């Protein structure tokens, strides 16, 4: 990064899906973000932010949470203030997980799922999970600290077949392509 380009600073991750058909159990998707420290960027997350938590310093937080996709527009929204994140955190992985109650679900059973990542009005990435229909969870973005004041974005949807607790532990591990 040069002095004129500070990289990505503050992003919004938004998630939407349509409600389940009448008579079917609700579909519940959740945004999950995991932070990793410089000494172990692919190991265990330093902390995980999800529907019932926020980062210890308040830099990653959920603005909107849905348990059924009945919101208007984007059902879940998470803000990541990367420019305020402590320097010891050098990597943040963002994913989406399907809650598995009361039935086992994969993305193929979710009606019109989609996500969008943007910084201000600039859309950085968007997708519909079409490449991971058999997965129960997916990582959608990786933010990597390039300098003390700049982050870069690595996009790509990677599916997982884990329950929510396992996914939050393994979502940042290096994966073979």
Number of C-alpha atoms within 10 A of each C-alpha: 13 8 6 6 9 16 18 21 17 17 21 22 27 22 27 24 25 19 19 17 10 7 6 8 13 20 25 20 27 23 25 26 29 24 25 22 19 12 10 13 19 18 15 18 23 13 15 21 20 21 18 8 13 17 18 11 10 13 16 26 23 24 14 15 21 19 16 16 24 16 16 9 12 19 22 23 21 26 21 22 16 25 19 14 20 12 14 13 19 22 23 25 24 23 24 25 27 22 20 15 11 9 10 11 18 19 23 16 13 21 15 14 18 17 21 18 22 17 16 11 8 9 12 17 17 18 15 17 23 13 14 18 16 16 19 24 32 26 22 24 20 20 19 20 22 16 14 13 18 18 23 17 17 13 15 15 19 18 22 20 15 18 15 17 9 11 20 25 16 17 26 24 13 10 9 4 4
